[in-house]
Amino acid sequence: MMIAILMFLKTMAITRSKSPFKASPSNQKLFISFGVGLPIFFQMCIFTASYSSPSKIAQFLKDSYPHMKYLTAYPFLWMLTSKRNLQGFFMTIIACIGIVFMLVIILFIILVVELDLQVNTMSQASNKYHKRLLFEFMVHIMISLPFFILSPLLIFLKIFLNDTVDVSFLTSISFAVFTSAPIPSMLVFLLKNKKYRSFLIKLFHIPQRTEPPAKSIISRQTVSRVRME
């Protein structure tokens, strides 16, 4: 959701004062509060609706996962003990991801439209800079998004499998991919930024292919004209 909030703040900074997409300060605060509070609200709803008593969790582990009964020794253990709760949990995750993705696409379109409308009022260099920054940000999102989606998607597919199917390996792999998602995101950010890229090249002494400087070609006629003058 923070991605959508950052895109929204960027949109509000670029949009014209009389633009229909320009939100008032109170509406901006309302949108930010909505972006921050929506995930918390969904989490509290999921936790409240799927809460199971310790005795019910112990019975669920005894029936479904007898080799994991040691988990009952941990206090405040929360577990989805029914298939209905599991389906609701992952449908909520997919809904949240869909809302964020939809907001990012809408804000991206608004930013492109606003930059095109301001091509005559904004300097050409500034307009190109904002467009380049916008497209780099979208590339950054598209590269990191699969890493965040893979884990919920694989776990969601587990709903349609039999309880006897062992998916521990796939779950571990998807969780590892999910937790390592910031790494490729940060690498893309560092490589796309010219200053950071130059700093890393100098820091690790990475060899670069330097192009020879262009030779200045002066014709003989030009030299003779200069001498005559």
ROPA-484898 format. One line per 4 residues: number of its first residue (from 1); their letters; for each residue z, y, x of N, C-alpha, C. Coordinates in steps of 0.001 Angstrom, whole numbers, plus 500000, padded with zeros to 6 digits. Atoms other than C-alpha are relative to their C-alpha. Layout:
<kevos>
NUM = A = Z,Y,X,Z,Y,X,Z,Y,X  ...
</kevos>
This chain:
<kevos>
1 = MMIA = 500000,498790,500825,500000,500000,500000,500000,501256,500857  499991,498839,499115,500521,502311,502953,498582,500435,500343  501398,499648,499730,496761,502150,503613,499464,500896,498888  500457,499187,501128,496058,503497,500127,500652,501379,500010
5 = ILMF = 499315,498703,499944,498666,506242,500574,499388,500879,501080  500634,499226,498930,497118,507319,503892,498616,500490,499578  501312,499585,500501,493663,507368,502303,500136,501119,498965  499778,498965,501012,495045,509436,499417,500342,501335,500652
9 = LKTM = 499645,498758,499308,496613,512002,501760,498787,500601,500703  501229,499514,499362,493336,512235,503689,499062,500610,498966  500856,499474,501066,491464,512755,500418,500484,501360,499532  499447,498726,500444,493807,515537,499335,499824,501094,501053
13 = AITR = 500172,499007,498937,493427,517254,502715,498562,500497,500092  501414,499639,499849,489612,517290,502554,499406,500572,498717  500601,499557,501258,488886,517864,498856,500112,501509,499828  500014,498566,500270,488001,521369,497713,501104,500373,499015
17 = SKSP = 498910,499554,500874,490570,523449,495874,499621,499899,498526  500458,500069,501388,488434,523475,492686,499360,498656,499663  500591,501313,500237,487390,519848,492960,500745,499275,498880  499303,500778,501044,488123,517580,489964,500874,498891,500574
21 = FKAS = 499194,501038,499358,489576,515092,492451,501256,500563,500661  498836,499379,499367,492135,517595,493749,501208,499873,499084  498782,500189,500791,495603,516646,492526,501015,501087,500336  498951,499006,499781,498460,519070,492114,501101,499406,500877
25 = PSNQ = 498914,500534,499157,501479,518799,494446,500914,499032,499262  499133,500914,500759,503529,517191,491672,499319,498649,499780  500722,501266,500177,500812,514598,491002,499873,499233,501315  500034,500663,498698,500533,513898,494722,501317,499281,500280
29 = KLFI = 498689,500635,499817,504268,513217,494895,500150,498795,499067  499925,501107,500953,503943,511028,491799,499206,498797,500500  500817,501098,499477,501148,508980,493399,500693,499318,501173  499301,500578,498846,503122,508513,496625,501211,499189,499539
33 = SFGV = 498855,500743,500535,506219,507497,494648,499546,498705,499336  500565,501201,500620,504060,505065,492673,499611,498975,501061  500412,500917,498937,502638,503595,495887,501172,499341,500700  498820,500566,499337,506070,503122,497414,500804,499123,499041
37 = GLPI = 499149,500713,500950,507828,501969,494254,499372,498774,499379  500658,501139,500643,505189,499556,492931,500304,498675,500687  499653,501283,499366,505714,496834,495581,501459,499614,499801  498577,500287,500200,509491,497162,495246,500247,499510,498574
41 = FFQM = 499845,500400,501399,509223,496906,491454,499530,498567,499786  500521,501363,500139,507066,493764,491665,500934,498985,500658  499092,500916,499307,509435,492180,494176,501262,499750,499185  498792,500162,500804,512466,492830,491983,499712,499179,498740
45 = CIFT = 500353,500780,501192,510648,491442,488921,499841,498523,500339  500191,501395,499588,509642,488295,490798,501337,499343,500302  498704,500574,499635,513126,487777,492184,500852,499737,498760  499186,500160,501210,514769,488289,488786,499459,498882,499105
49 = ASYS = 500586,500986,500913,512311,486126,486819,500050,498586,500554  500062,501345,499405,512263,483229,489285,501324,499566,500621  498709,500361,499398,515959,483142,490187,500467,498647,499467  499446,501311,500360,517479,479661,490203,501405,499885,500573
53 = SPSK = 498624,500184,499547,521124,478724,490505,500040,499035,501184  499899,500925,498853,522319,476894,493655,499932,498535,499594  500051,501400,500439,522783,473685,491664,498572,499580,499637  501385,500311,500356,519215,473870,490341,499133,499859,501253
57 = IAQF = 500745,500099,498739,517860,474481,493850,500323,498692,500705  499601,501261,499364,519865,471537,495183,499342,498808,499315  500649,501090,500731,518490,469287,492444,498492,499972,500275  501439,499919,499706,514942,470527,493124,499694,499435,501383
61 = LKDS = 500200,500544,498655,515265,469747,496840,500228,498491,500031  499710,501435,500028,516748,466349,496068,498838,499211,499395  501093,500702,500673,513857,465426,493763,498668,500140,500736  501323,499735,499425,510919,467019,495585,499974,499890,501519
65 = YPHM = 499975,499988,498529,511941,467430,499227,501348,499468,500486  498684,500540,499619,514841,465064,499989,500313,500169,501484  499760,499837,498566,514370,465494,503740,500378,501434,500356  499662,498600,499737,515095,469232,503385,501248,500430,499229
69 = KYLT = 498778,499663,500734,518429,469043,501562,500971,500831,500824  499111,499208,499140,520068,470705,504561,499886,501499,499706  500170,498578,500312,518714,474039,503269,501068,500519,499048  498958,499561,500935,521447,474092,500628,501237,500523,500717
73 = AYPF = 498856,499493,499235,523924,474875,503399,499898,501493,500256  500189,498572,499757,522418,478357,503748,500328,500791,498740  499696,499180,501180,523861,481016,501439,498802,500871,499619  501045,499115,500528,521611,483230,499300,498607,499381,500157
77 = LWML = 501290,500676,499915,518826,480641,499310,499207,500270,498724  500883,499723,501136,515949,481703,497078,498789,499090,500103  501097,500959,499970,513315,479156,496115,499354,499937,498623  500743,500161,501242,510601,478792,493511,500065,498531,499591
81 = TSKR = 499738,501388,500382,511676,475654,491681,499078,499480,498905  500934,500464,501030,508913,475488,489066,498588,500469,500339  501398,499656,499735,505140,475552,489193,499613,501300,499305  500291,498765,500723,505079,478367,486648,500433,501217,500814
85 = NLQG = 499535,498894,499156,507171,480614,488894,499119,500172,501233  500863,499932,498823,504983,479732,491865,498666,500653,499657  501256,499387,500420,501828,480639,489952,500173,501494,499741  499747,498585,500251,503344,483913,488777,500212,500791,501276
89 = FFMT = 499734,499337,498727,504487,484735,492301,498701,500342,500725  501231,499763,499252,501062,484348,493873,498976,500791,499196  500859,499134,500795,499213,485918,490965,500413,501458,500162  499520,498641,499771,501404,488980,491497,499551,500511,501361
93 = IIAC = 500464,499601,498667,500553,489035,495206,498516,500345,499975  501439,499745,500074,496839,488790,494454,499720,501275,499206  500179,498775,500782,497162,491540,491821,500309,501233,500842  499647,498867,499129,498887,493844,494336,498905,500260,501030
97 = IGIV = 501080,499844,499022,496196,493191,496951,498755,500571,499326  501155,499482,500726,493506,493824,494330,500140,501475,499661  499768,498588,500308,495082,497133,493285,499797,500861,501238  500151,499240,498751,495280,498312,496899,498531,500077,500401
101 = FMLV = 501414,500029,499621,491693,497232,497600,499183,500921,499099  500721,499146,500939,490439,499011,494461,500259,501478,500297  499667,498612,499682,492292,502228,495352,499309,500458,501276  500643,499632,498731,490926,502192,498906,498509,500240,499795
105 = IILF = 501433,499833,500259,487333,501746,497665,499741,501298,499234  500177,498774,500790,487709,504546,495083,500207,501236,500866  499727,498851,499134,489242,506938,497623,498922,500162,501063  501092,499927,499022,486533,506066,500144,498768,500666,499386
109 = IILV = 501151,499397,500678,483807,506963,497621,500239,501489,499765  499680,498585,500228,485588,510224,496741,499874,500796,501295  500091,499301,498719,485850,511168,500421,498550,500205,500420  501415,499867,499634,482153,510490,501050,499319,501055,499132
113 = VELD = 500590,499011,500905,481167,512536,497973,500452,501405,500370  499480,498681,499652,483428,515433,498971,499401,500508,501310  500594,499576,498729,482090,515502,502521,498527,500364,499824  501399,499650,500267,478513,515518,501210,499888,501333,499262
117 = LQVN = 500025,498733,500732,479317,518396,498845,500393,501181,500879  499555,498927,499110,480899,520396,501670,499136,500126,501247  500857,499972,498822,477986,519992,504053,499570,501429,500341  500397,498614,499747,477105,523707,503651,501180,500908,500285
121 = TMSQ = 498816,499164,499789,480650,525097,503660,500814,499573,501216  499281,500510,498833,482048,522932,506463,499057,499961,501197  500829,500053,498798,480818,523068,510036,499428,498598,500180  500674,501284,499835,478401,520318,510989,500815,499052,500867
125 = ASNK = 499192,500841,499106,480641,519074,513807,501220,499453,499271  498816,500443,500739,483698,518927,511532,499628,498964,498944  500443,500952,501017,481755,517139,508791,499692,498643,500618  500308,501258,499316,480440,514530,511216,501264,499318,500510
129 = YHKR = 498745,500565,499489,483918,514103,512695,500759,499286,498891  499274,500615,501116,485512,513408,509305,499293,498739,499507  500733,501191,500428,482743,510977,508338,500161,498858,500994  499832,501043,498980,482985,509129,511633,501403,499417,499933
133 = LLFE = 498620,500471,500111,486778,508934,511275,500184,499129,498769  499886,500759,501242,486433,507673,507718,499384,498611,500143  500660,501299,499850,483965,504910,508583,500726,499121,501019  499214,500783,499047,486032,503848,511601,501254,499445,499338
137 = FMVH = 498813,500463,500719,489075,503615,509348,499656,498834,499077  500419,501090,500879,487155,501425,506884,499670,498742,500802  500258,501162,499136,485953,499169,509716,501309,499365,500431  498672,500489,499619,489567,498889,510846,500620,499187,498862
141 = IMIS = 499446,500710,501156,490585,497835,507328,499273,498676,499780  500781,501211,500254,487751,495318,506938,500276,498911,501033  499689,500994,498973,488670,493630,510227,501392,499412,499789  498625,500474,500155,492397,493403,509494,500268,499367,498637
145 = LPFF = 499742,500504,501351,492107,492590,505760,499961,498478,499904  499988,501473,500102,491095,488901,506165,501260,499352,500556  498779,500569,499425,494179,488293,508314,501159,500082,499008  498932,499853,500976,496442,489591,505545,499749,499166,498742
149 = ILSP = 500327,500732,501222,494608,487782,502726,500077,498494,500198  500112,501436,499769,494326,484360,504377,501262,499245,499606  498752,500709,500282,497989,483406,504087,500283,499887,498501  499791,500164,501447,498463,484233,500364,498936,499139,499334
153 = LLIF = 501066,500785,500615,495092,482649,499576,500216,498505,500194  499786,501423,499737,495864,479322,501253,501221,499467,499250  498805,500440,500723,499328,479163,499728,499724,499951,498495  500366,500018,501419,497852,480019,496327,499198,498746,499653
157 = LKIF = 500786,501214,500252,495396,477122,496635,500877,498759,499909  499078,501136,500044,498387,474820,497086,500438,499694,498563  499599,500208,501390,499152,475301,493397,499146,498923,499337  500931,500918,500649,496100,473239,492460,499967,498630,500670
161 = LNDT = 499936,501294,499327,496962,470371,494820,501177,499186,499472  498884,500865,500381,499216,467423,494149,501197,500262,500907  498785,499771,499220,502809,467632,495314,500094,499073,501202  499923,500952,498887,502244,464651,497598,499131,500404,501188
165 = VDVS = 500895,499574,498918,499601,466452,499691,500790,500837,500995  499292,499290,498938,501001,467640,503012,499153,501190,500453  500717,498782,499610,499944,471239,503607,500822,500812,501000  499135,499271,499066,502571,472128,506192,499210,500575,501171
169 = FLTS = 500787,499520,498860,499989,472433,508971,499195,501245,499617  500780,498845,500448,497724,474768,506992,500888,501202,499715  499072,498904,500275,500710,476803,505855,500479,500647,501287  499557,499456,498710,501922,477191,509441,498904,500827,500656
173 = ISFA = 501124,499262,499417,498464,478250,510618,499785,501325,499273  500215,498773,500770,498057,480766,507791,501122,501001,500229  498880,499094,499730,501530,482176,508425,499862,500625,501386  500211,499461,498650,500723,482543,512134,498904,501061,499999
177 = VFTS = 501078,499009,500101,497484,484352,511268,500511,501262,499321  499468,498849,500728,499353,486593,508819,500893,500863,500888  499085,499243,499150,502045,487577,511312,499301,500630,501199  500731,499438,498861,499481,488193,514064,498945,501006,499571
181 = APIP = 501013,499065,500488,497343,490476,511874,500066,501371,500667  499991,498689,499332,498607,493710,513507,499356,499999,501380  500565,500038,498643,497289,492507,516892,498522,500372,499995  501402,499561,500016,493542,492632,516091,499819,501400,499439
185 = SMLV = 500091,498645,500537,494133,495790,514065,500240,501031,501095  499700,499063,498924,495694,497519,517041,498930,499963,501081  501069,500095,499000,493012,496213,519412,498765,500774,499553  501142,499244,500519,490294,497620,517179,500260,501492,500098
189 = FLLK = 499653,498581,499920,492119,500945,517026,499901,500517,501433  500031,499571,498603,492485,501112,520803,498577,500048,500547  501360,500047,499471,488883,500138,521496,499092,501041,499349  500826,499001,500670,487432,502555,518935,500322,501413,500451
193 = NKKY = 499594,498672,499551,489380,505510,520326,499591,500186,501456  500564,499803,498665,487637,506930,523384,501081,500263,501041  498947,499661,499036,490779,508325,525040,500830,498772,500360  499216,501208,499734,492799,505126,524649,499172,498964,500755
197 = RSFL = 500866,500954,499308,489819,503050,525748,499871,500348,501484  500090,499575,498599,489436,505102,528942,501307,499751,500736  498697,500231,499375,493169,504842,529605,500197,498525,500333  499856,501437,499750,493135,501038,529257,499072,499531,501114
201 = IKLF = 500935,500374,498935,490077,500755,531498,500553,500386,501364  499410,499573,498729,491812,502753,534214,501266,499211,500322  498733,500694,499773,495129,500958,533741,499775,498595,500535  500252,501384,499594,493703,497436,534101,498843,499872,500990
205 = HIPQ = 501074,499989,498987,490970,498445,536578,498807,499156,499552  501143,500731,500549,488201,497109,534373,498715,500623,500535  501239,499424,499457,484818,497512,536076,499073,500459,498882  500931,499447,500969,482311,499629,534231,498623,500134,500623
209 = RTEP = 501364,499804,499537,478586,499862,534492,499644,501474,499840  500300,498573,500013,477825,503427,535411,498499,500206,500110  501426,499702,499967,474400,504773,534708,499723,501082,501034  500315,498976,498991,472730,506748,537515,499661,501315,499329
213 = PAKS = 500306,498699,500602,472516,510474,536836,498503,500257,499957  501422,499705,500161,469186,511689,535594,499540,500987,501062  500537,499131,498952,467091,513235,538346,499247,501163,499362  500697,498820,500499,465919,516735,537738,498615,500064,500619
217 = IISR = 501390,499978,499547,462135,516864,537989,499459,501415,499856  500544,498641,499992,460703,520216,538952,498550,499920,500463  501417,500071,499650,456976,520529,538981,499669,500971,501117  500434,499128,498907,455138,522100,541898,499573,501361,499478
221 = QTVS = 500417,498723,500564,453728,524766,539613,501195,500902,499740  498801,499202,500249,457241,525877,538645,500545,500567,501294  499506,499528,498705,458298,526100,542306,499132,501127,500529  500903,498957,499497,455222,528113,543216,500158,501289,499220
225 = RVRM = 499798,498796,500804,455831,530493,540312,501279,500722,500405  498738,499386,499583,459415,531061,541425,499830,500729,501321  500219,499365,498699,458275,531821,544974,499187,501285,499860  500824,498808,500202,455646,534267,543752,500825,501134,499416
229 = E = 499146,498957,500576,458250,536121,541700,500986,500544,501034
</kevos>
